[in-house]
Amino acid sequence: MAKLKIKLVKSVSGRKPNHVATVKSLGLRKINQIVEHEKTPDIEGKVKLVSYLLEVEEV
């Protein structure tokens, strides 16, 4: 299965609480932090919700 490389590029301060929780659930805490996840429908949905805060690359 494909992997996604997800990078947090914008701050979560002042965002909606559910968006902040979604970013945390992806394992992102700091700006410019990168995490890798398997490409699953669950992860794709989370990425879509907060896509304006992220940079996503398929590996």
CHARMM-style PDB file with segment names, atoms N, HN, CA, C and O in Angstrom:
ATOM      1  N   MET     1       0.842  -1.194   0.000  1.00  0.00      PROA
ATOM      2  CA  MET     1       0.000   0.000   0.000  1.00  0.00      PROA
ATOM      3  C   MET     1       0.884   1.255   0.000  1.00  0.00      PROA
ATOM      4  O   MET     1       1.992   1.244   0.537  1.00  0.00      PROA
ATOM      5  N   ALA     2       0.395   2.298  -0.589  1.00  0.00      PROA
ATOM      6  HN  ALA     2      -0.505   2.306  -1.025  1.00  0.00      PROA
ATOM      7  CA  ALA     2       1.155   3.552  -0.693  1.00  0.00      PROA
ATOM      8  C   ALA     2       1.249   4.240   0.670  1.00  0.00      PROA
ATOM      9  O   ALA     2       0.432   4.020   1.565  1.00  0.00      PROA
ATOM     10  N   LYS     3       2.262   5.066   0.788  1.00  0.00      PROA
ATOM     11  HN  LYS     3       2.926   5.244   0.062  1.00  0.00      PROA
ATOM     12  CA  LYS     3       2.445   5.855   2.011  1.00  0.00      PROA
ATOM     13  C   LYS     3       2.270   7.328   1.686  1.00  0.00      PROA
ATOM     14  O   LYS     3       2.492   7.762   0.555  1.00  0.00      PROA
ATOM     15  N   LEU     4       1.873   8.080   2.688  1.00  0.00      PROA
ATOM     16  HN  LEU     4       1.693   7.727   3.606  1.00  0.00      PROA
ATOM     17  CA  LEU     4       1.758   9.525   2.564  1.00  0.00      PROA
ATOM     18  C   LEU     4       2.765  10.181   3.494  1.00  0.00      PROA
ATOM     19  O   LEU     4       2.882   9.808   4.661  1.00  0.00      PROA
ATOM     20  N   LYS     5       3.486  11.155   2.973  1.00  0.00      PROA
ATOM     21  HN  LYS     5       3.391  11.459   2.025  1.00  0.00      PROA
ATOM     22  CA  LYS     5       4.396  11.963   3.788  1.00  0.00      PROA
ATOM     23  C   LYS     5       3.655  13.265   4.048  1.00  0.00      PROA
ATOM     24  O   LYS     5       3.362  14.014   3.116  1.00  0.00      PROA
ATOM     25  N   ILE     6       3.349  13.538   5.321  1.00  0.00      PROA
ATOM     26  HN  ILE     6       3.587  12.929   6.079  1.00  0.00      PROA
ATOM     27  CA  ILE     6       2.511  14.676   5.697  1.00  0.00      PROA
ATOM     28  C   ILE     6       3.348  15.653   6.514  1.00  0.00      PROA
ATOM     29  O   ILE     6       3.987  15.272   7.495  1.00  0.00      PROA
ATOM     30  N   LYS     7       3.336  16.925   6.095  1.00  0.00      PROA
ATOM     31  HN  LYS     7       2.817  17.234   5.298  1.00  0.00      PROA
ATOM     32  CA  LYS     7       4.118  17.962   6.768  1.00  0.00      PROA
ATOM     33  C   LYS     7       3.178  19.080   7.211  1.00  0.00      PROA
ATOM     34  O   LYS     7       2.350  19.553   6.433  1.00  0.00      PROA
ATOM     35  N   LEU     8       3.314  19.497   8.470  1.00  0.00      PROA
ATOM     36  HN  LEU     8       3.987  19.113   9.103  1.00  0.00      PROA
ATOM     37  CA  LEU     8       2.526  20.612   8.995  1.00  0.00      PROA
ATOM     38  C   LEU     8       3.222  21.915   8.601  1.00  0.00      PROA
ATOM     39  O   LEU     8       4.354  22.160   9.018  1.00  0.00      PROA
ATOM     40  N   VAL     9       2.553  22.756   7.800  1.00  0.00      PROA
ATOM     41  HN  VAL     9       1.633  22.557   7.461  1.00  0.00      PROA
ATOM     42  CA  VAL     9       3.189  23.981   7.305  1.00  0.00      PROA
ATOM     43  C   VAL     9       2.588  25.256   7.881  1.00  0.00      PROA
ATOM     44  O   VAL     9       3.165  26.333   7.730  1.00  0.00      PROA
ATOM     45  N   LYS    10       1.432  25.148   8.540  1.00  0.00      PROA
ATOM     46  HN  LYS    10       0.964  24.273   8.663  1.00  0.00      PROA
ATOM     47  CA  LYS    10       0.817  26.320   9.168  1.00  0.00      PROA
ATOM     48  C   LYS    10       0.461  25.995  10.615  1.00  0.00      PROA
ATOM     49  O   LYS    10       0.226  24.838  10.963  1.00  0.00      PROA
ATOM     50  N   SER    11       0.424  27.019  11.444  1.00  0.00      PROA
ATOM     51  HN  SER    11       0.615  27.959  11.161  1.00  0.00      PROA
ATOM     52  CA  SER    11       0.131  26.854  12.855  1.00  0.00      PROA
ATOM     53  C   SER    11      -1.321  26.446  13.087  1.00  0.00      PROA
ATOM     54  O   SER    11      -2.211  26.803  12.316  1.00  0.00      PROA
ATOM     55  N   VAL    12      -1.544  25.689  14.166  1.00  0.00      PROA
ATOM     56  HN  VAL    12      -0.821  25.399  14.792  1.00  0.00      PROA
ATOM     57  CA  VAL    12      -2.909  25.287  14.523  1.00  0.00      PROA
ATOM     58  C   VAL    12      -3.534  26.233  15.535  1.00  0.00      PROA
ATOM     59  O   VAL    12      -4.709  26.087  15.870  1.00  0.00      PROA
ATOM     60  N   SER    13      -2.767  27.204  16.028  1.00  0.00      PROA
ATOM     61  HN  SER    13      -1.812  27.323  15.755  1.00  0.00      PROA
ATOM     62  CA  SER    13      -3.332  28.114  17.033  1.00  0.00      PROA
ATOM     63  C   SER    13      -4.437  28.965  16.411  1.00  0.00      PROA
ATOM     64  O   SER    13      -4.276  29.520  15.323  1.00  0.00      PROA
ATOM     65  N   GLY    14      -5.543  29.056  17.109  1.00  0.00      PROA
ATOM     66  HN  GLY    14      -5.674  28.605  17.993  1.00  0.00      PROA
ATOM     67  CA  GLY    14      -6.679  29.831  16.642  1.00  0.00      PROA
ATOM     68  C   GLY    14      -7.586  29.081  15.678  1.00  0.00      PROA
ATOM     69  O   GLY    14      -8.553  29.653  15.174  1.00  0.00      PROA
ATOM     70  N   ARG    15      -7.293  27.820  15.414  1.00  0.00      PROA
ATOM     71  HN  ARG    15      -6.508  27.356  15.824  1.00  0.00      PROA
ATOM     72  CA  ARG    15      -8.136  27.017  14.511  1.00  0.00      PROA
ATOM     73  C   ARG    15      -9.266  26.372  15.303  1.00  0.00      PROA
ATOM     74  O   ARG    15      -9.267  26.390  16.534  1.00  0.00      PROA
ATOM     75  N   LYS    16     -10.236  25.798  14.574  1.00  0.00      PROA
ATOM     76  HN  LYS    16     -10.235  25.783  13.574  1.00  0.00      PROA
ATOM     77  CA  LYS    16     -11.345  25.105  15.218  1.00  0.00      PROA
ATOM     78  C   LYS    16     -10.818  23.938  16.043  1.00  0.00      PROA
ATOM     79  O   LYS    16      -9.881  23.257  15.626  1.00  0.00      PROA
ATOM     80  N   PRO    17     -11.414  23.703  17.212  1.00  0.00      PROA
ATOM     81  CA  PRO    17     -10.926  22.624  18.083  1.00  0.00      PROA
ATOM     82  C   PRO    17     -10.868  21.250  17.405  1.00  0.00      PROA
ATOM     83  O   PRO    17      -9.949  20.472  17.660  1.00  0.00      PROA
ATOM     84  N   ASN    18     -11.842  20.951  16.547  1.00  0.00      PROA
ATOM     85  HN  ASN    18     -12.589  21.583  16.340  1.00  0.00      PROA
ATOM     86  CA  ASN    18     -11.802  19.644  15.884  1.00  0.00      PROA
ATOM     87  C   ASN    18     -10.680  19.568  14.851  1.00  0.00      PROA
ATOM     88  O   ASN    18     -10.170  18.480  14.586  1.00  0.00      PROA
ATOM     89  N   HSD    19     -10.284  20.697  14.260  1.00  0.00      PROA
ATOM     90  HN  HSD    19     -10.698  21.581  14.475  1.00  0.00      PROA
ATOM     91  CA  HSD    19      -9.163  20.717  13.326  1.00  0.00      PROA
ATOM     92  C   HSD    19      -7.853  20.515  14.080  1.00  0.00      PROA
ATOM     93  O   HSD    19      -6.971  19.797  13.611  1.00  0.00      PROA
ATOM     94  N   VAL    20      -7.722  21.145  15.248  1.00  0.00      PROA
ATOM     95  HN  VAL    20      -8.438  21.729  15.629  1.00  0.00      PROA
ATOM     96  CA  VAL    20      -6.530  20.972  16.084  1.00  0.00      PROA
ATOM     97  C   VAL    20      -6.415  19.508  16.494  1.00  0.00      PROA
ATOM     98  O   VAL    20      -5.326  18.937  16.438  1.00  0.00      PROA
ATOM     99  N   ALA    21      -7.518  18.897  16.905  1.00  0.00      PROA
ATOM    100  HN  ALA    21      -8.403  19.361  16.951  1.00  0.00      PROA
ATOM    101  CA  ALA    21      -7.520  17.494  17.322  1.00  0.00      PROA
ATOM    102  C   ALA    21      -7.158  16.571  16.165  1.00  0.00      PROA
ATOM    103  O   ALA    21      -6.473  15.567  16.360  1.00  0.00      PROA
ATOM    104  N   THR    22      -7.613  16.905  14.971  1.00  0.00      PROA
ATOM    105  HN  THR    22      -8.170  17.720  14.812  1.00  0.00      PROA
ATOM    106  CA  THR    22      -7.299  16.099  13.791  1.00  0.00      PROA
ATOM    107  C   THR    22      -5.805  16.135  13.488  1.00  0.00      PROA
ATOM    108  O   THR    22      -5.203  15.103  13.190  1.00  0.00      PROA
ATOM    109  N   VAL    23      -5.208  17.323  13.565  1.00  0.00      PROA
ATOM    110  HN  VAL    23      -5.697  18.161  13.808  1.00  0.00      PROA
ATOM    111  CA  VAL    23      -3.765  17.459  13.333  1.00  0.00      PROA
ATOM    112  C   VAL    23      -2.996  16.647  14.372  1.00  0.00      PROA
ATOM    113  O   VAL    23      -2.030  15.964  14.034  1.00  0.00      PROA
ATOM    114  N   LYS    24      -3.421  16.720  15.640  1.00  0.00      PROA
ATOM    115  HN  LYS    24      -4.205  17.276  15.915  1.00  0.00      PROA
ATOM    116  CA  LYS    24      -2.752  15.950  16.694  1.00  0.00      PROA
ATOM    117  C   LYS    24      -2.907  14.454  16.466  1.00  0.00      PROA
ATOM    118  O   LYS    24      -1.982  13.684  16.722  1.00  0.00      PROA
ATOM    119  N   SER    25      -4.084  14.038  15.981  1.00  0.00      PROA
ATOM    120  HN  SER    25      -4.836  14.663  15.773  1.00  0.00      PROA
ATOM    121  CA  SER    25      -4.314  12.613  15.747  1.00  0.00      PROA
ATOM    122  C   SER    25      -3.447  12.073  14.605  1.00  0.00      PROA
ATOM    123  O   SER    25      -3.193  10.871  14.525  1.00  0.00      PROA
ATOM    124  N   LEU    26      -2.997  12.970  13.724  1.00  0.00      PROA
ATOM    125  HN  LEU    26      -3.204  13.946  13.788  1.00  0.00      PROA
ATOM    126  CA  LEU    26      -2.069  12.572  12.665  1.00  0.00      PROA
ATOM    127  C   LEU    26      -0.636  12.464  13.197  1.00  0.00      PROA
ATOM    128  O   LEU    26       0.257  11.990  12.495  1.00  0.00      PROA
ATOM    129  N   GLY    27      -0.424  12.905  14.434  1.00  0.00      PROA
ATOM    130  HN  GLY    27      -1.149  13.290  15.004  1.00  0.00      PROA
ATOM    131  CA  GLY    27       0.894  12.817  15.047  1.00  0.00      PROA
ATOM    132  C   GLY    27       1.741  14.052  14.835  1.00  0.00      PROA
ATOM    133  O   GLY    27       2.955  14.011  15.033  1.00  0.00      PROA
ATOM    134  N   LEU    28       1.122  15.151  14.437  1.00  0.00      PROA
ATOM    135  HN  LEU    28       0.136  15.184  14.276  1.00  0.00      PROA
ATOM    136  CA  LEU    28       1.853  16.393  14.176  1.00  0.00      PROA
ATOM    137  C   LEU    28       1.713  17.344  15.357  1.00  0.00      PROA
ATOM    138  O   LEU    28       0.607  17.590  15.839  1.00  0.00      PROA
ATOM    139  N   ARG    29       2.847  17.880  15.823  1.00  0.00      PROA
ATOM    140  HN  ARG    29       3.746  17.680  15.432  1.00  0.00      PROA
ATOM    141  CA  ARG    29       2.817  18.802  16.946  1.00  0.00      PROA
ATOM    142  C   ARG    29       3.465  20.133  16.625  1.00  0.00      PROA
ATOM    143  O   ARG    29       3.027  21.166  17.132  1.00  0.00      PROA
ATOM    144  N   LYS    30       4.507  20.136  15.786  1.00  0.00      PROA
ATOM    145  HN  LYS    30       4.863  19.298  15.374  1.00  0.00      PROA
ATOM    146  CA  LYS    30       5.245  21.360  15.500  1.00  0.00      PROA
ATOM    147  C   LYS    30       5.204  21.669  14.011  1.00  0.00      PROA
ATOM    148  O   LYS    30       5.047  20.769  13.186  1.00  0.00      PROA
ATOM    149  N   ILE    31       5.345  22.941  13.674  1.00  0.00      PROA
ATOM    150  HN  ILE    31       5.473  23.672  14.344  1.00  0.00      PROA
ATOM    151  CA  ILE    31       5.428  23.349  12.279  1.00  0.00      PROA
ATOM    152  C   ILE    31       6.683  22.729  11.675  1.00  0.00      PROA
ATOM    153  O   ILE    31       7.722  22.642  12.328  1.00  0.00      PROA
ATOM    154  N   ASN    32       6.573  22.303  10.430  1.00  0.00      PROA
ATOM    155  HN  ASN    32       5.728  22.374   9.899  1.00  0.00      PROA
ATOM    156  CA  ASN    32       7.638  21.642   9.656  1.00  0.00      PROA
ATOM    157  C   ASN    32       7.928  20.213  10.109  1.00  0.00      PROA
ATOM    158  O   ASN    32       8.874  19.595   9.619  1.00  0.00      PROA
ATOM    159  N   GLN    33       7.137  19.681  11.027  1.00  0.00      PROA
ATOM    160  HN  GLN    33       6.368  20.182  11.424  1.00  0.00      PROA
ATOM    161  CA  GLN    33       7.288  18.284  11.417  1.00  0.00      PROA
ATOM    162  C   GLN    33       6.698  17.414  10.310  1.00  0.00      PROA
ATOM    163  O   GLN    33       5.673  17.758   9.721  1.00  0.00      PROA
ATOM    164  N   ILE    34       7.346  16.293  10.032  1.00  0.00      PROA
ATOM    165  HN  ILE    34       8.178  16.013  10.510  1.00  0.00      PROA
ATOM    166  CA  ILE    34       6.898  15.375   8.978  1.00  0.00      PROA
ATOM    167  C   ILE    34       6.600  14.015   9.594  1.00  0.00      PROA
ATOM    168  O   ILE    34       7.371  13.506  10.407  1.00  0.00      PROA
ATOM    169  N   VAL    35       5.472  13.435   9.198  1.00  0.00      PROA
ATOM    170  HN  VAL    35       4.846  13.848   8.537  1.00  0.00      PROA
ATOM    171  CA  VAL    35       5.125  12.072   9.608  1.00  0.00      PROA
ATOM    172  C   VAL    35       4.748  11.280   8.360  1.00  0.00      PROA
ATOM    173  O   VAL    35       4.356  11.854   7.344  1.00  0.00      PROA
ATOM    174  N   GLU    36       4.869   9.957   8.447  1.00  0.00      PROA
ATOM    175  HN  GLU    36       5.188   9.491   9.272  1.00  0.00      PROA
ATOM    176  CA  GLU    36       4.454   9.085   7.349  1.00  0.00      PROA
ATOM    177  C   GLU    36       3.343   8.171   7.837  1.00  0.00      PROA
ATOM    178  O   GLU    36       3.407   7.620   8.936  1.00  0.00      PROA
ATOM    179  N   HSD    37       2.327   8.019   7.003  1.00  0.00      PROA
ATOM    180  HN  HSD    37       2.275   8.466   6.110  1.00  0.00      PROA
ATOM    181  CA  HSD    37       1.203   7.136   7.314  1.00  0.00      PROA
ATOM    182  C   HSD    37       0.872   6.317   6.076  1.00  0.00      PROA
ATOM    183  O   HSD    37       1.127   6.737   4.948  1.00  0.00      PROA
ATOM    184  N   GLU    38       0.300   5.140   6.307  1.00  0.00      PROA
ATOM    185  HN  GLU    38       0.093   4.799   7.224  1.00  0.00      PROA
ATOM    186  CA  GLU    38      -0.238   4.353   5.203  1.00  0.00      PROA
ATOM    187  C   GLU    38      -1.421   5.115   4.608  1.00  0.00      PROA
ATOM    188  O   GLU    38      -2.143   5.810   5.322  1.00  0.00      PROA
ATOM    189  N   LYS    39      -1.610   4.980   3.313  1.00  0.00      PROA
ATOM    190  HN  LYS    39      -1.023   4.416   2.733  1.00  0.00      PROA
ATOM    191  CA  LYS    39      -2.719   5.667   2.643  1.00  0.00      PROA
ATOM    192  C   LYS    39      -3.998   4.843   2.835  1.00  0.00      PROA
ATOM    193  O   LYS    39      -4.273   3.911   2.079  1.00  0.00      PROA
ATOM    194  N   THR    40      -4.764   5.206   3.853  1.00  0.00      PROA
ATOM    195  HN  THR    40      -4.541   5.963   4.467  1.00  0.00      PROA
ATOM    196  CA  THR    40      -6.030   4.535   4.147  1.00  0.00      PROA
ATOM    197  C   THR    40      -7.152   5.563   4.038  1.00  0.00      PROA
ATOM    198  O   THR    40      -6.893   6.765   4.099  1.00  0.00      PROA
ATOM    199  N   PRO    41      -8.383   5.113   3.879  1.00  0.00      PROA
ATOM    200  CA  PRO    41      -9.505   6.071   3.822  1.00  0.00      PROA
ATOM    201  C   PRO    41      -9.585   6.962   5.057  1.00  0.00      PROA
ATOM    202  O   PRO    41      -9.940   8.137   4.953  1.00  0.00      PROA
ATOM    203  N   ASP    42      -9.256   6.408   6.226  1.00  0.00      PROA
ATOM    204  HN  ASP    42      -8.967   5.455   6.310  1.00  0.00      PROA
ATOM    205  CA  ASP    42      -9.283   7.164   7.473  1.00  0.00      PROA
ATOM    206  C   ASP    42      -8.285   8.327   7.425  1.00  0.00      PROA
ATOM    207  O   ASP    42      -8.636   9.467   7.729  1.00  0.00      PROA
ATOM    208  N   ILE    43      -7.057   8.031   7.047  1.00  0.00      PROA
ATOM    209  HN  ILE    43      -6.772   7.105   6.801  1.00  0.00      PROA
ATOM    210  CA  ILE    43      -6.009   9.049   6.984  1.00  0.00      PROA
ATOM    211  C   ILE    43      -6.328  10.069   5.887  1.00  0.00      PROA
ATOM    212  O   ILE    43      -6.134  11.269   6.082  1.00  0.00      PROA
ATOM    213  N   GLU    44      -6.812   9.599   4.742  1.00  0.00      PROA
ATOM    214  HN  GLU    44      -6.969   8.624   4.584  1.00  0.00      PROA
ATOM    215  CA  GLU    44      -7.165  10.515   3.649  1.00  0.00      PROA
ATOM    216  C   GLU    44      -8.246  11.499   4.078  1.00  0.00      PROA
ATOM    217  O   GLU    44      -8.196  12.671   3.706  1.00  0.00      PROA
ATOM    218  N   GLY    45      -9.223  11.038   4.856  1.00  0.00      PROA
ATOM    219  HN  GLY    45      -9.263  10.086   5.158  1.00  0.00      PROA
ATOM    220  CA  GLY    45     -10.289  11.907   5.347  1.00  0.00      PROA
ATOM    221  C   GLY    45      -9.756  12.975   6.289  1.00  0.00      PROA
ATOM    222  O   GLY    45     -10.154  14.137   6.211  1.00  0.00      PROA
ATOM    223  N   LYS    46      -8.849  12.574   7.186  1.00  0.00      PROA
ATOM    224  HN  LYS    46      -8.526  11.630   7.249  1.00  0.00      PROA
ATOM    225  CA  LYS    46      -8.250  13.530   8.115  1.00  0.00      PROA
ATOM    226  C   LYS    46      -7.442  14.582   7.359  1.00  0.00      PROA
ATOM    227  O   LYS    46      -7.521  15.774   7.654  1.00  0.00      PROA
ATOM    228  N   VAL    47      -6.660  14.119   6.373  1.00  0.00      PROA
ATOM    229  HN  VAL    47      -6.595  13.150   6.134  1.00  0.00      PROA
ATOM    230  CA  VAL    47      -5.830  15.036   5.579  1.00  0.00      PROA
ATOM    231  C   VAL    47      -6.715  16.017   4.817  1.00  0.00      PROA
ATOM    232  O   VAL    47      -6.395  17.202   4.724  1.00  0.00      PROA
ATOM    233  N   LYS    48      -7.821  15.529   4.275  1.00  0.00      PROA
ATOM    234  HN  LYS    48      -8.082  14.566   4.351  1.00  0.00      PROA
ATOM    235  CA  LYS    48      -8.730  16.392   3.512  1.00  0.00      PROA
ATOM    236  C   LYS    48      -9.336  17.485   4.392  1.00  0.00      PROA
ATOM    237  O   LYS    48      -9.499  18.623   3.952  1.00  0.00      PROA
ATOM    238  N   LEU    49      -9.671  17.134   5.641  1.00  0.00      PROA
ATOM    239  HN  LEU    49      -9.538  16.210   5.999  1.00  0.00      PROA
ATOM    240  CA  LEU    49     -10.280  18.082   6.568  1.00  0.00      PROA
ATOM    241  C   LEU    49      -9.354  19.254   6.874  1.00  0.00      PROA
ATOM    242  O   LEU    49      -9.804  20.399   6.926  1.00  0.00      PROA
ATOM    243  N   VAL    50      -8.072  18.985   7.077  1.00  0.00      PROA
ATOM    244  HN  VAL    50      -7.706  18.055   7.035  1.00  0.00      PROA
ATOM    245  CA  VAL    50      -7.126  20.039   7.463  1.00  0.00      PROA
ATOM    246  C   VAL    50      -6.075  20.279   6.371  1.00  0.00      PROA
ATOM    247  O   VAL    50      -4.944  20.660   6.674  1.00  0.00      PROA
ATOM    248  N   SER    51      -6.440  20.061   5.119  1.00  0.00      PROA
ATOM    249  HN  SER    51      -7.359  19.752   4.872  1.00  0.00      PROA
ATOM    250  CA  SER    51      -5.495  20.179   4.005  1.00  0.00      PROA
ATOM    251  C   SER    51      -4.894  21.575   3.884  1.00  0.00      PROA
ATOM    252  O   SER    51      -3.789  21.728   3.362  1.00  0.00      PROA
ATOM    253  N   TYR    52      -5.608  22.594   4.361  1.00  0.00      PROA
ATOM    254  HN  TYR    52      -6.506  22.469   4.785  1.00  0.00      PROA
ATOM    255  CA  TYR    52      -5.102  23.968   4.284  1.00  0.00      PROA
ATOM    256  C   TYR    52      -3.938  24.216   5.250  1.00  0.00      PROA
ATOM    257  O   TYR    52      -3.286  25.257   5.170  1.00  0.00      PROA
ATOM    258  N   LEU    53      -3.674  23.282   6.152  1.00  0.00      PROA
ATOM    259  HN  LEU    53      -4.204  22.437   6.217  1.00  0.00      PROA
ATOM    260  CA  LEU    53      -2.560  23.401   7.099  1.00  0.00      PROA
ATOM    261  C   LEU    53      -1.379  22.507   6.719  1.00  0.00      PROA
ATOM    262  O   LEU    53      -0.308  22.605   7.317  1.00  0.00      PROA
ATOM    263  N   LEU    54      -1.574  21.638   5.726  1.00  0.00      PROA
ATOM    264  HN  LEU    54      -2.444  21.558   5.240  1.00  0.00      PROA
ATOM    265  CA  LEU    54      -0.603  20.580   5.452  1.00  0.00      PROA
ATOM    266  C   LEU    54      -0.018  20.640   4.047  1.00  0.00      PROA
ATOM    267  O   LEU    54      -0.564  21.266   3.139  1.00  0.00      PROA
ATOM    268  N   GLU    55       1.120  19.957   3.908  1.00  0.00      PROA
ATOM    269  HN  GLU    55       1.564  19.448   4.646  1.00  0.00      PROA
ATOM    270  CA  GLU    55       1.690  19.617   2.603  1.00  0.00      PROA
ATOM    271  C   GLU    55       1.732  18.099   2.566  1.00  0.00      PROA
ATOM    272  O   GLU    55       2.252  17.468   3.486  1.00  0.00      PROA
ATOM    273  N   VAL    56       1.186  17.509   1.507  1.00  0.00      PROA
ATOM    274  HN  VAL    56       0.763  18.022   0.760  1.00  0.00      PROA
ATOM    275  CA  VAL    56       1.110  16.056   1.443  1.00  0.00      PROA
ATOM    276  C   VAL    56       1.815  15.571   0.179  1.00  0.00      PROA
ATOM    277  O   VAL    56       1.654  16.136  -0.902  1.00  0.00      PROA
ATOM    278  N   GLU    57       2.605  14.500   0.348  1.00  0.00      PROA
ATOM    279  HN  GLU    57       2.736  14.040   1.227  1.00  0.00      PROA
ATOM    280  CA  GLU    57       3.340  13.924  -0.768  1.00  0.00      PROA
ATOM    281  C   GLU    57       3.168  12.419  -0.703  1.00  0.00      PROA
ATOM    282  O   GLU    57       3.300  11.819   0.363  1.00  0.00      PROA
ATOM    283  N   GLU    58       2.873  11.807  -1.847  1.00  0.00      PROA
ATOM    284  HN  GLU    58       2.765  12.295  -2.713  1.00  0.00      PROA
ATOM    285  CA  GLU    58       2.735  10.349  -1.888  1.00  0.00      PROA
ATOM    286  C   GLU    58       4.110   9.743  -2.115  1.00  0.00      PROA
ATOM    287  O   GLU    58       4.835  10.151  -3.022  1.00  0.00      PROA
ATOM    288  N   VAL    59       4.466   8.768  -1.287  1.00  0.00      PROA
ATOM    289  HN  VAL    59       3.878   8.437  -0.549  1.00  0.00      PROA
ATOM    290  CA  VAL    59       5.800   8.150  -1.373  1.00  0.00      PROA
ATOM    291  C   VAL    59       5.689   6.790  -2.020  1.00  0.00      PROA
ATOM    292  OT1 VAL    59       6.696   6.102  -2.188  1.00  0.00      PROA
TER     293      VAL     59
END
